[in-house]
Structures are given as structure tokens and as C-alpha cells.
Amino acid sequence: MIKRAGMLLGGLLIAGVPASAQPAPTGDAQIGKQIESSFRHDPYLKNNDIDVRVKNGVATLSGLVDTRSERVRAETLARANGAAQVKDDLRIAATASPTVPE
């Protein structure tokens, strides 16, 4: 009973990301669509340009995010939406550097 309850609780919340009410995706294309949808609806990631490619259950994320926490969040969402593994090729956008007078 305790083991079952632990498994149920683990599926409800992953690092602040609520579990989807939809059934778990099965194929690579479906996993990719689910991940992209979660990025579009996430308040922290929706304005970033993240490319998602899934092959054999491995999601490759590429593009730009603003912060390290957004990078981690993207990985977490990819796993929560069906990716067995995540290859993180995301880059963090450079912060504006002060201009040096000439």
C-alpha cells in the first residue's frame, strides 16, 4: 500500500511541474508534440526558441533560453512529457555587456 501511494504521488508533481491529465505519449512524434506543447504553455519557457527532436525516446533540445533555471526546467518538462532521456544542447543567452567607450 505504501509503495503504491508513493508511486502515485511521484506521478503527480515533478519539480513543480504538474503531471498531465492526458495519457502518456507512446511514439517519438507524440512525445515531441507533447514536449513542445508543454513549452508553449509554460510561463517561463513560452517566449524561448527551443527546438525539440525525439528519436528512440531520446529528446534533443536545442536553441536559446534566458537562464540556467529555464534550461533545467526545459529538461524537466521533457522528461515529464515522455522522454526517456534528454540531450541538452540548449544555450543560455548572453547577458548584455556594457559598452566600452572608444
Secondary structure, DSSP 8 states (H G I E B T S, - for coil): -HHHHHHHHHHHEETTEE--SS----SHHHHHHHHHHHHHH-TTTTTSEEEEEEETTEEEEEEEESSHHHHHHHHHHHHHTT-SEEEEEEEE----------
